[in-house]
Amino acid sequence: MTVETAIRESDVKRKQNSGSGIAKWRSTLFFRRDSMWYVIQVVTGKEEETKNVIDKELSRQFFEDCFYIRRERVWRRDGQCIVHLETMFPGYLFISTDQPEEVYTKLKAIPQITKLLRSEEDIFLTVSQEEREFLENLLDEDPEDVVRLSKVTVNEEKEILTAEGPLRHYVDWIVKKKLRLRYVMIEMELFEKKREILIGIKL
């Protein structure tokens, strides 16, 4: 299976399953727009588990939405090209709330949560307006909180000229590219660290 065939099949499946996702996005968009975003630093690989515990154990009077961000990525495996999902920011969970102090206190009091949090003191970070705009641009209003593959055009020298999708905002920020492996890296200061962030692409 070629890369482009794998991507087309992934797009078809996503469109077929998009109904419930759109409903979810419509129900959470209003809250995310009006509330501050915060990062909860959790044990890497435990993002989904921590989110589920928060949704179950923490009253909705203290927060509006809890989510983590994934991205599409193209993998080559046994001669096959597969579009799969992976966590974009391992160890980072996002919560929208107007009561950060209450949320922090309540989380620390839930036994199932404390074992999933990182041991550092600064486990609860404010997402700045600039960072939030960046994340919203990457998500591009995706109903499943997934950064989708960006379609790019290249010239004969394999330089990226234009992009559609999340990367369209950040073509000038590219610091590395691997066209055969279908990804680029952009650089940005995020969550108090300078980071190289991988974004999947399609040609």
Backbone as CSV, one residue per row, in Angstrom:
resi,resn,N_x,N_y,N_z,CA_x,CA_y,CA_z,C_x,C_y,C_z
1,MET,0.846,-1.197,0.000,0.000,0.000,0.000,0.881,1.247,0.000
2,THR,0.600,2.192,-0.916,1.382,3.417,-0.964,0.951,4.357,0.155
3,VAL,1.787,5.369,0.381,1.461,6.360,1.401,0.138,7.043,1.073
4,GLU,-0.026,7.444,-0.191,-1.216,8.184,-0.571,-2.470,7.327,-0.433
5,THR,-2.373,6.018,-0.762,-3.524,5.125,-0.591,-3.895,4.988,0.871
6,ALA,-2.902,4.839,1.725,-3.153,4.725,3.169,-3.822,5.977,3.697
7,ILE,-3.383,7.130,3.219,-3.958,8.394,3.670,-5.405,8.522,3.201
8,ARG,-5.679,8.136,1.943,-7.047,8.221,1.432,-7.984,7.328,2.232
9,GLU,-7.529,6.099,2.526,-8.366,5.187,3.304,-8.621,5.743,4.701
10,SER,-7.607,6.354,5.300,-7.773,6.960,6.627,-8.775,8.102,6.581
11,ASP,-8.712,8.931,5.529,-9.639,10.048,5.388,-11.072,9.568,5.247
12,VAL,-11.271,8.488,4.476,-12.618,7.941,4.279,-13.192,7.443,5.598
13,LYS,-12.395,6.674,6.354,-12.863,6.157,7.650,-13.199,7.290,8.597
14,ARG,-12.378,8.331,8.599,-12.616,9.461,9.501,-13.923,10.159,9.147
15,LYS,-14.204,10.352,7.863,-15.440,11.011,7.449,-16.657,10.167,7.808
16,GLN,-16.520,8.839,7.692,-17.625,7.958,8.022,-17.967,8.012,9.498
17,ASN,-16.967,8.280,10.338,-17.169,8.286,11.787,-17.256,9.684,12.382
18,SER,-17.432,10.689,11.530,-17.310,12.065,12.003,-18.558,12.592,12.692
19,GLY,-19.699,11.945,12.541,-20.945,12.473,13.090,-20.903,12.719,14.571
20,SER,-20.574,11.701,15.357,-20.537,11.851,16.809,-19.430,12.800,17.227
21,GLY,-18.333,12.814,16.468,-17.233,13.711,16.785,-17.637,15.171,16.646
22,ILE,-18.416,15.484,15.616,-18.863,16.858,15.410,-19.758,17.294,16.563
23,ALA,-20.621,16.385,17.009,-21.488,16.707,18.131,-20.662,17.003,19.372
24,LYS,-19.618,16.212,19.608,-18.746,16.428,20.763,-18.079,17.785,20.661
25,TRP,-17.572,18.113,19.462,-16.872,19.393,19.298,-17.813,20.560,19.548
26,ARG,-19.047,20.465,19.027,-19.998,21.546,19.229,-20.325,21.738,20.703
27,SER,-20.341,20.646,21.459,-20.701,20.729,22.875,-19.576,21.297,23.727
28,THR,-18.323,21.201,23.268,-17.197,21.657,24.084,-16.590,22.965,23.598
29,LEU,-16.845,23.350,22.359,-16.201,24.536,21.805,-16.520,25.786,22.617
30,PHE,-17.785,25.960,23.006,-18.180,27.160,23.746,-17.400,27.267,25.051
31,PHE,-17.285,26.151,25.768,-16.589,26.178,27.053,-15.112,26.501,26.860
32,ARG,-14.485,25.865,25.886,-13.060,26.089,25.694,-12.783,27.532,25.305
33,ARG,-13.706,28.133,24.606,-13.484,29.499,24.141,-13.512,30.478,25.309
34,ASP,-14.384,30.227,26.286,-14.583,31.180,27.371,-13.742,30.902,28.606
35,SER,-13.166,29.725,28.740,-12.405,29.368,29.937,-10.914,29.349,29.641
36,MET,-10.127,29.522,30.680,-8.677,29.417,30.557,-8.286,27.959,30.371
37,TRP,-7.164,27.747,29.671,-6.618,26.403,29.517,-5.431,26.243,30.466
38,TYR,-5.308,25.048,31.008,-4.175,24.710,31.866,-3.639,23.345,31.455
39,VAL,-2.344,23.150,31.716,-1.702,21.869,31.467,-1.550,21.138,32.788
40,ILE,-1.975,19.868,32.795,-1.714,18.990,33.928,-0.643,18.008,33.475
41,GLN,0.487,17.990,34.163,1.569,17.091,33.784,1.365,15.734,34.451
42,VAL,1.221,14.705,33.609,0.927,13.361,34.099,2.034,12.400,33.664
43,VAL,1.989,11.195,34.185,2.951,10.180,33.790,2.796,9.904,32.291
44,THR,3.897,9.921,31.566,3.849,9.688,30.128,3.202,8.337,29.826
45,GLY,2.270,8.357,28.886,1.545,7.140,28.525,0.254,6.953,29.295
46,LYS,0.022,7.822,30.285,-1.174,7.708,31.123,-2.180,8.829,30.838
47,GLU,-2.056,9.471,29.690,-2.923,10.604,29.382,-4.403,10.190,29.325
48,GLU,-4.691,9.134,28.598,-6.084,8.676,28.451,-6.646,8.209,29.786
49,GLU,-5.857,7.447,30.530,-6.304,6.949,31.828,-6.594,8.103,32.790
50,THR,-5.699,9.089,32.819,-5.896,10.222,33.716,-7.126,11.024,33.319
51,LYS,-7.298,11.244,32.032,-8.484,11.963,31.540,-9.758,11.253,31.981
52,ASN,-9.790,9.932,31.839,-10.993,9.173,32.206,-11.286,9.279,33.702
53,VAL,-10.224,9.246,34.520,-10.422,9.371,35.966,-10.957,10.763,36.320
54,ILE,-10.398,11.790,35.693,-10.860,13.157,35.949,-12.328,13.310,35.547
55,ASP,-12.675,12.811,34.370,-14.063,12.905,33.905,-15.016,12.200,34.867
56,LYS,-14.551,11.121,35.474,-15.407,10.329,36.369,-15.451,10.888,37.787
57,GLU,-14.300,11.328,38.303,-14.205,11.659,39.728,-14.344,13.148,40.048
58,LEU,-14.049,14.021,39.099,-14.077,15.456,39.383,-15.392,16.065,38.902
59,SER,-16.068,16.772,39.794,-17.355,17.359,39.460,-17.215,18.386,38.339
60,ARG,-18.196,18.405,37.451,-18.194,19.344,36.332,-18.390,20.788,36.768
61,GLN,-18.724,21.004,38.009,-18.834,22.385,38.474,-17.470,23.065,38.549
62,PHE,-16.400,22.263,38.493,-15.056,22.820,38.607,-14.327,22.952,37.263
63,PHE,-14.782,22.265,36.237,-14.115,22.352,34.934,-15.116,22.099,33.819
64,GLU,-14.744,22.551,32.614,-15.631,22.391,31.474,-15.234,21.225,30.574
65,ASP,-13.919,21.072,30.361,-13.473,20.011,29.456,-12.064,19.573,29.825
66,CYS,-11.780,18.305,29.599,-10.447,17.742,29.816,-10.094,16.934,28.583
67,PHE,-8.901,17.153,28.023,-8.556,16.495,26.764,-7.040,16.410,26.613
68,TYR,-6.607,15.545,25.725,-5.207,15.525,25.330,-5.152,15.511,23.814
69,ILE,-4.034,15.937,23.263,-3.914,16.155,21.825,-3.140,15.015,21.176
70,ARG,-3.709,14.487,20.094,-3.033,13.454,19.313,-2.736,13.993,17.909
71,ARG,-1.915,13.275,17.173,-1.615,13.666,15.800,-1.635,12.442,14.902
72,GLU,-1.923,12.694,13.635,-1.803,11.645,12.626,-0.349,11.553,12.188
73,ARG,0.086,10.327,11.958,1.464,10.101,11.513,1.471,8.932,10.553
74,VAL,2.311,9.017,9.521,2.452,7.935,8.556,3.625,7.057,8.955
75,TRP,3.364,5.773,9.102,4.415,4.797,9.410,4.565,3.829,8.254
76,ARG,5.807,3.406,8.010,6.073,2.328,7.059,6.394,1.077,7.869
77,ARG,5.619,0.019,7.661,5.811,-1.205,8.432,5.582,-2.417,7.532
78,ASP,6.626,-3.257,7.419,6.543,-4.458,6.587,6.101,-4.125,5.167
79,GLY,6.638,-3.025,4.658,6.323,-2.640,3.281,4.990,-1.944,3.116
80,GLN,4.255,-1.771,4.212,2.948,-1.127,4.171,3.022,0.265,4.792
81,CYS,2.196,1.159,4.269,2.087,2.503,4.837,0.817,2.587,5.670
82,ILE,0.964,3.012,6.898,-0.160,3.051,7.830,-0.274,4.451,8.423
83,VAL,-1.481,4.998,8.396,-1.742,6.261,9.078,-2.268,5.910,10.473
84,HIS,-1.539,6.318,11.483,-1.961,5.984,12.839,-1.969,7.237,13.701
85,LEU,-2.520,7.099,14.906,-2.596,8.207,15.850,-1.606,7.989,16.981
86,GLU,-0.972,9.073,17.414,-0.084,9.012,18.559,-0.251,10.292,19.375
87,THR,0.080,10.211,20.660,-0.017,11.383,21.523,0.999,12.431,21.073
88,MET,0.533,13.660,20.888,1.410,14.699,20.365,2.306,15.283,21.447
89,PHE,1.770,15.415,22.649,2.545,15.964,23.764,2.494,14.966,24.920
90,PRO,3.335,13.945,24.875,3.300,12.915,25.925,3.474,13.521,27.321
91,GLY,2.602,13.106,28.227,2.690,13.589,29.591,1.934,14.882,29.851
92,TYR,1.236,15.398,28.820,0.521,16.661,28.983,-0.975,16.455,28.730
93,LEU,-1.761,16.814,29.746,-3.214,16.765,29.667,-3.713,18.200,29.798
94,PHE,-4.765,18.542,29.064,-5.272,19.911,29.074,-6.637,19.950,29.749
95,ILE,-6.860,21.012,30.515,-8.154,21.172,31.169,-8.573,22.629,31.044
96,SER,-9.832,22.854,30.698,-10.349,24.225,30.600,-11.208,24.495,31.828
97,THR,-10.889,25.561,32.526,-11.566,25.860,33.782,-11.383,27.324,34.155
98,ASP,-12.323,27.832,34.929,-12.191,29.160,35.514,-11.862,29.064,37.001
99,GLN,-11.638,27.832,37.473,-11.350,27.613,38.891,-10.079,26.757,39.051
100,PRO,-8.945,27.241,38.594,-7.727,26.421,38.616,-7.291,25.998,40.018
101,GLU,-7.444,26.899,40.998,-7.029,26.540,42.361,-7.874,25.401,42.907
102,GLU,-9.191,25.480,42.672,-10.089,24.421,43.129,-9.778,23.106,42.431
103,VAL,-9.551,23.174,41.132,-9.245,21.961,40.373,-7.965,21.317,40.894
104,TYR,-6.939,22.135,41.101,-5.662,21.616,41.587,-5.839,20.923,42.938
105,THR,-6.554,21.576,43.843,-6.779,21.009,45.178,-7.570,19.710,45.093
106,LYS,-8.621,19.694,44.277,-9.450,18.503,44.154,-8.674,17.342,43.539
107,LEU,-7.851,17.634,42.536,-7.073,16.575,41.886,-6.105,15.925,42.876
108,LYS,-5.456,16.742,43.681,-4.478,16.217,44.635,-5.138,15.350,45.709
109,ALA,-6.464,15.489,45.856,-7.184,14.733,46.882,-7.770,13.425,46.342
110,ILE,-7.628,13.183,45.044,-8.169,11.949,44.446,-7.046,10.922,44.350
111,PRO,-7.105,9.814,45.116,-6.010,8.825,45.130,-5.649,8.299,43.749
112,GLN,-6.658,8.030,42.910,-6.359,7.496,41.579,-5.589,8.496,40.722
113,ILE,-5.783,9.787,41.016,-5.113,10.833,40.248,-3.676,11.032,40.722
114,THR,-3.457,11.060,42.024,-2.124,11.378,42.546,-1.065,10.405,42.038
115,LYS,-1.422,9.147,41.845,-0.439,8.182,41.350,-0.176,8.333,39.861
116,LEU,-1.022,9.118,39.180,-0.852,9.329,37.747,-0.161,10.652,37.429
117,LEU,-0.029,11.517,38.447,0.613,12.812,38.234,2.136,12.667,38.303
118,ARG,2.818,13.572,37.628,4.268,13.600,37.745,4.657,14.033,39.153
119,SER,5.871,13.722,39.522,6.320,14.015,40.884,6.795,15.457,41.060
120,GLU,7.026,16.164,39.946,7.507,17.539,40.063,6.459,18.432,40.722
121,GLU,6.937,19.520,41.325,6.019,20.445,41.980,5.137,21.168,40.967
122,ASP,5.714,21.581,39.858,4.965,22.361,38.872,4.219,21.435,37.911
123,ILE,3.177,20.773,38.428,2.418,19.849,37.583,1.240,20.545,36.923
124,PHE,0.993,21.795,37.291,-0.183,22.522,36.813,0.297,23.841,36.231
125,LEU,0.245,23.974,34.911,0.787,25.148,34.237,-0.307,25.885,33.466
126,THR,-0.223,27.209,33.472,-1.151,28.018,32.686,-0.738,27.997,31.219
127,VAL,-1.696,27.790,30.327,-1.451,27.882,28.887,-1.648,29.340,28.500
128,SER,-0.581,29.979,27.999,-0.676,31.396,27.629,-1.570,31.565,26.404
129,GLN,-1.980,32.808,26.151,-2.830,33.079,24.997,-2.113,32.706,23.695
130,GLU,-0.826,33.003,23.612,-0.053,32.655,22.415,0.006,31.141,22.227
131,GLU,0.236,30.412,23.323,0.286,28.955,23.244,-1.072,28.386,22.859
132,ARG,-2.110,28.944,23.424,-3.461,28.465,23.110,-3.789,28.674,21.633
133,GLU,-3.477,29.839,21.106,-3.727,30.104,19.690,-2.959,29.119,18.815
134,PHE,-1.718,28.822,19.211,-0.907,27.850,18.484,-1.579,26.479,18.479
135,LEU,-2.023,26.026,19.647,-2.662,24.719,19.761,-3.980,24.678,18.998
136,GLU,-4.731,25.757,19.064,-5.999,25.805,18.330,-5.761,25.779,16.828
137,ASN,-4.685,26.433,16.373,-4.346,26.393,14.952,-3.965,24.978,14.513
138,LEU,-3.227,24.278,15.377,-2.855,22.902,15.049,-4.081,22.005,14.993
139,LEU,-4.968,22.150,15.965,-6.175,21.313,16.010,-7.133,21.654,14.875
140,ASP,-7.117,22.905,14.446,-7.896,23.305,13.263,-9.370,22.905,13.400
141,GLU,-9.907,23.064,14.617,-11.305,22.757,14.922,-11.636,21.277,14.731
142,ASP,-10.642,20.416,14.903,-10.905,18.985,14.757,-11.777,18.492,15.909
143,PRO,-12.859,17.751,15.625,-13.782,17.323,16.683,-13.209,16.271,17.611
144,GLU,-12.099,15.635,17.228,-11.521,14.581,18.052,-10.190,14.993,18.683
145,ASP,-9.864,16.283,18.633,-8.615,16.789,19.209,-7.396,16.115,18.583
146,VAL,-7.451,15.938,17.263,-6.358,15.315,16.516,-5.778,16.323,15.537
147,VAL,-4.450,16.441,15.515,-3.764,17.264,14.514,-3.620,16.401,13.263
148,ARG,-4.381,16.725,12.246,-4.429,15.910,11.035,-3.206,16.150,10.141
149,LEU,-2.988,15.245,9.204,-1.914,15.404,8.226,-2.144,16.666,7.405
150,SER,-1.081,17.379,7.114,-1.158,18.586,6.289,-0.681,18.265,4.878
151,LYS,-1.459,18.669,3.893,-1.071,18.467,2.497,-0.103,19.567,2.074
152,VAL,1.042,19.183,1.526,2.056,20.160,1.132,2.368,20.045,-0.354
153,THR,2.841,21.149,-0.916,3.369,21.148,-2.280,4.853,21.470,-2.199
154,VAL,5.644,20.797,-3.042,7.091,20.990,-3.020,7.582,21.308,-4.430
155,ASN,8.749,21.944,-4.499,9.349,22.224,-5.801,10.357,21.124,-6.164
156,GLU,11.089,21.329,-7.243,12.029,20.306,-7.701,13.165,20.087,-6.711
157,GLU,13.447,21.088,-5.906,14.500,20.965,-4.897,13.970,20.375,-3.585
158,LYS,12.713,19.913,-3.619,12.072,19.303,-2.443,11.854,20.301,-1.307
159,GLU,11.769,21.572,-1.662,11.438,22.590,-0.680,9.921,22.727,-0.605
160,ILE,9.410,22.879,0.603,7.968,23.027,0.783,7.562,24.457,0.450
161,LEU,6.633,24.571,-0.508,6.198,25.893,-0.946,4.942,26.340,-0.221
162,THR,3.941,25.456,-0.153,2.678,25.793,0.501,2.190,24.578,1.278
163,ALA,1.243,24.831,2.161,0.663,23.743,2.947,-0.806,24.026,3.208
164,GLU,-1.582,22.953,3.269,-2.971,23.031,3.704,-3.080,22.304,5.036
165,GLY,-4.116,22.618,5.783,-4.258,21.981,7.086,-3.489,22.731,8.155
166,PRO,-3.211,22.091,9.288,-2.574,22.780,10.424,-1.245,23.448,10.082
167,LEU,-0.480,22.861,9.183,0.849,23.393,8.879,0.793,24.704,8.102
168,ARG,-0.366,25.043,7.545,-0.438,26.252,6.707,-0.045,27.516,7.471
169,HIS,-0.229,27.506,8.783,0.123,28.673,9.596,1.625,28.759,9.886
170,TYR,2.345,27.632,9.668,3.705,27.550,10.214,4.746,27.035,9.215
171,VAL,4.519,27.238,7.930,5.481,26.800,6.919,6.838,27.459,7.159
172,ASP,6.831,28.722,7.552,8.089,29.446,7.770,8.793,29.015,9.063
173,TRP,8.145,28.210,9.864,8.728,27.775,11.129,9.426,26.421,11.012
174,ILE,9.383,25.821,9.824,9.954,24.483,9.654,11.473,24.524,9.839
175,VAL,11.992,23.635,10.686,13.430,23.562,10.924,14.014,22.241,10.404
176,LYS,13.162,21.232,10.213,13.589,19.955,9.657,12.455,19.378,8.823
177,LYS,12.803,18.573,7.831,11.750,17.894,7.074,12.253,16.542,6.598
178,LYS,11.357,15.570,6.595,11.618,14.226,6.091,10.452,13.863,5.176
179,LEU,10.580,14.252,3.903,9.462,14.059,2.984,9.133,12.583,2.792
180,ARG,10.144,11.731,2.705,9.880,10.308,2.490,9.147,9.706,3.680
181,LEU,9.454,10.201,4.859,8.802,9.701,6.070,7.552,10.511,6.417
182,ARG,7.269,11.505,5.576,6.041,12.283,5.680,5.885,13.044,7.005
183,TYR,6.933,13.784,7.371,6.767,14.675,8.517,7.744,15.844,8.422
184,VAL,7.396,16.911,9.150,8.289,18.061,9.300,8.363,18.373,10.790
185,MET,9.365,19.173,11.158,9.507,19.640,12.531,9.460,21.162,12.521
186,ILE,8.650,21.732,13.401,8.653,23.181,13.588,9.140,23.469,15.009
187,GLU,9.647,24.666,15.201,10.230,25.000,16.500,9.426,26.114,17.162
188,MET,9.166,25.925,18.467,8.418,26.940,19.211,8.672,26.787,20.695
189,GLU,8.564,27.896,21.418,8.590,27.891,22.878,7.202,27.489,23.356
190,LEU,7.127,26.383,24.097,5.836,25.851,24.514,5.965,25.197,25.886
191,PHE,5.077,25.558,26.806,5.089,25.019,28.164,6.461,25.209,28.818
192,GLU,6.974,26.437,28.666,8.209,26.862,29.327,9.462,26.171,28.793
193,LYS,9.380,25.573,27.603,10.556,24.953,26.998,10.552,25.200,25.489
194,LYS,11.744,25.336,24.924,11.845,25.406,23.470,11.728,23.983,22.930
195,ARG,10.813,23.779,21.978,10.531,22.430,21.508,10.544,22.346,19.988
196,GLU,10.944,21.191,19.485,10.748,20.854,18.083,9.525,19.944,18.016
197,ILE,8.519,20.378,17.272,7.219,19.714,17.257,6.998,19.066,15.895
198,LEU,6.711,17.781,15.899,6.519,17.021,14.667,5.090,17.170,14.164
199,ILE,4.960,17.448,12.875,3.655,17.515,12.216,3.693,16.591,10.995
200,GLY,2.726,15.699,10.905,2.653,14.785,9.773,2.187,15.486,8.513
201,ILE,2.679,15.032,7.364,2.315,15.654,6.083,1.905,14.592,5.066
202,LYS,1.260,15.060,4.013,0.977,14.234,2.845,1.263,15.068,1.602
203,LEU,1.702,14.397,0.521,2.088,15.108,-0.700,0.948,15.101,-1.710
